[in-house]
Amino acid sequence: MKQQSNFNFASPFAWIDIPNKAYSISKYPITNAQFAPFVEAGGYDQRQWWTDAGWEAKGQGLALDYSQGGAVATNQPWTEPRYWRDNQWNGAEHPVVGVTWYEALAYCLWLSDLTGEKITLPTEDQWQYAAQGDDGWLYPWGNEWDYTAATTR
């Protein structure tokens, strides 16, 4: 049995088991340069990449415009990520931002078709497993706190 940490996050910490550990996860977030071919190929206009709920949400164009104090912008169907043309967020090597879960999933389905590989968003358990590993240690270096092994002040 794995140990639980005594450190109290907002939600309880627990080790999880991934039944099929044979999965890969990207080491880095998807960049604007990686997402651009999906936009340029018309991914936002091609129904086959979208779930029913995603296609409906995309068509309604409901979005919060945080640059305008959180005002709701309506009737503007999505044709690209929210901040795609904003110089603060659109650097080629910057992570793509302003995408919904539906947009991210549509990108994964499009990329799967392009590469012939099954690509999807990680489940919560897969994400947690990727972050914590499966060694059962409380810390990356073992079960005892060592201030010299951590980046702290």
N, C-alpha and C positions, 0 to 999 in steps of 0.2 A: 504494500500500500504506500502511496506517495504522501509526503508530508504537505501540510498546508502552511502557508506563510502566516505569521502573526501580524504582518503589516495590513492595515485596514484601508482598502480603497473604498470608493463610494459604494461599490457592490462587492459581495463576498468573493474572495479568491478561491478557486478550486482547480486542481489539476484535471484535465480532461483526457479522454482516450479517443484517438482517431482510429476507427476500425480498419480502414484501408489507408495506411500512411503513404502509399505510393501516389503522391501528387507533387506538383511543383508550384511555386509561387514566385512572382517577380520580386527580385531583390529591391527594385526601385519603383516609385510611382510611374504611371504612364505619362509620358511627356506630350507637350503640344505637337512636337514633330512626329511622334508616333500616332497621335490621334488624327492629325491632319489628313492622311489619305482616306480615312473613313468619311470625313466631311467632304473632301474633294470628289470622292466617288459617288456622292449623292446618298450616303447612308441615312441621312435624315429624311429622305424622300422615298426610301425603299421599305415598304411594309414588311417584307420577310424578315427583317432584322429585329423587329419590335414585338414585344408582348402586346396583347390586346389592351391592357391597362396603360402601357407605355405609349402606344399609338394614340390612345384617347387623350392622355395627358399632354402629349406633344402637340396634338391638334388644338387643344383648348388654349395652350400657350400661357397658362397661369404661372407666374413667377414673381418672387419678391425681388424688387430692385433695391438692393442694399445701398447702392450709391445714392439713392434718393430717400434715404431714411426708412427703408423697409416698405415702401409703397408697393401695392400689388399692381403689376402690369398684366393686362389681359388682352386676349384676342391677338396675340403675337405668336403664331406657331413657331416652334423651335426649328431652326435651320442650322444651328451651330451651338457650341457651348455658350453659356451666358456671358462670359467675359472674353470671348474669343478675339474681339477687336480692341480690347482694352490693353494699352501698352504696359500697364502695371502688371498684368498677368499673362501676356501672350508670348513671352520669350520661347524660342524653339525648344530649349532644354529645360524649361520650367515644367512642373507638373501641370497637367491639364486640370483646370478648376471650373467651377460653375456648371458641373454636370450632375444630373440626377442619377439615381440608381438605374432608372430605365435607360438613360443614355449610355451609361457604362455597360449595361448588359447588352444593348444593341451593338455596341462596339465589339464586345466579346464574340457575339454570334457572327458578325461580319468577319472578324479576324479568324475565327474558326473555319469559316468557309474558304477564306483566302489561303490559309496555311495547311488545311487538312487535319489540324490538331483540334482536340476538344479544349476550348478555352472558355472559362467562365469566371465569375466573381467567387472569391473564397467564401465558404460558409463561416459563421462565427467561430465554430470549433476549429476549422482549418487555420483561420487567422490567429487564434489564440495558441494553437499548437506551434505555428511558425514563430511566434513571439517567445514562447516559453520553453520549447523543446520538450523532451520526454525523460530527462534524467532524474527528475524529482528533487533537484536541489532547490534550496530557497533563494540562492543567488547564482549568477552565472559561474562563479568560481567555487562554489561549495555551499555548505550549510551554515558556516560561521561568517558573521559580518567581518569584513576587512576593509577599513577605510582607504587603504592604499590601492585596493583593486577597483575602486569605484571613482567616478568623476564627481566629486562632491566638494563643497566649500564648508 
